[in-house]
Amino acid sequence: EVARYSLSENGEYSLNGGTNILRIEDGAAYLTDADCPDKLCVKQGKIRYDGETITCLPNRLTVTIENGKAGDVELIP
């Protein structure tokens, strides 16, 4: 785990040195941009429920919703 963000706070975060851009908005998390060739991680859309994930295999990134106190996003390289 490299970072943890609350779903209750809107924000935009540059991940992996800028290879992926994570946005948290209105209780959901999603990737708005990635430098991978297929951009499947961006196409996965918004996640907001416990256990949902977004994975970017080329950039070795996984974003997972964990059912924390305020709803957290866990980032695993």
Secondary structure as the mmCIF struct_conf table of DSSP 4:
data_model
#
loop_
_struct_conf.conf_type_id
_struct_conf.id
_struct_conf.beg_label_comp_id
_struct_conf.beg_label_asym_id
_struct_conf.beg_label_seq_id
_struct_conf.end_label_comp_id
_struct_conf.end_label_asym_id
_struct_conf.end_label_seq_id
STRN STRN1 ALA A 3 SER A 6
TURN_TY1_P TURN_TY1_P1 LEU A 7 SER A 8
BEND BEND1 GLU A 9 GLU A 9
STRN STRN2 GLY A 11 LEU A 15
HELX_RH_3T_P HELX_RH_3T_P1 ASN A 16 GLY A 18
TURN_TY1_P TURN_TY1_P2 THR A 19 THR A 19
STRN STRN3 ASN A 20 GLU A 25
TURN_TY1_P TURN_TY1_P3 ASP A 26 GLY A 27
STRN STRN4 ALA A 28 ALA A 34
BEND BEND2 CYS A 36 ASP A 38
HELX_RH_AL_P HELX_RH_AL_P1 LEU A 40 LYS A 43
TURN_TY1_P TURN_TY1_P4 GLN A 44 GLN A 44
STRN STRN5 ILE A 47 ILE A 47
BEND BEND3 TYR A 49 TYR A 49
TURN_TY1_P TURN_TY1_P5 ASP A 50 GLY A 51
STRN STRN6 THR A 53 CYS A 56
TURN_TY1_P TURN_TY1_P6 LEU A 57 ARG A 60
STRN STRN7 LEU A 61 GLU A 66
BEND BEND4 LYS A 69 ALA A 70
STRN STRN8 ASP A 72 ILE A 76
#
